[in-house]
Amino acid sequence: MTREEALAEARTAIGRAKTLAGHAENAAHNNDLRHKAPGFAAAGAAWADVARSYTAIAAVLPEPKPTSDNETPEV
């Protein structure tokens, strides 16, 4: 896994966490859906943990070496 791949996974997980947090908030404000709020919140928290994990992985991976316009990045 490269640093950019880990960051891409983190961004995906952040998006899922954000979406689920929104669902949890909406459910918390709706009497008919309030019972679903804890589940949405827990799932969102799990995705936030995944995002933090991928961010930590990215932090320890080497950055790609600078290249010219005609070269592919090396790690």
Residue pairs with C-beta under 8 A, 6 or more apart in sequence:
1 57
1 61
2 61
2 64
2 75
3 58
3 61
3 62
3 63
3 64
3 75
4 64
6 54
6 55
6 57
6 58
6 61
7 54
7 55
7 58
9 50
9 54
10 51
10 52
10 54
10 55
10 58
11 51
13 47
13 48
13 50
13 51
13 54
14 47
14 48
14 51
16 44
16 47
17 44
17 45
17 47
17 48
17 50
17 51
18 44
19 44
20 40
20 41
20 43
20 44
20 47
21 40
21 41
21 44
23 36
23 40
23 44
24 37
24 38
24 40
24 41
24 44
25 37
26 33
27 33
27 34
27 35
27 36
27 37
27 40
28 34
28 37
61 75
62 75
64 73
64 74
64 75
65 73
65 74
65 75
67 73
67 74
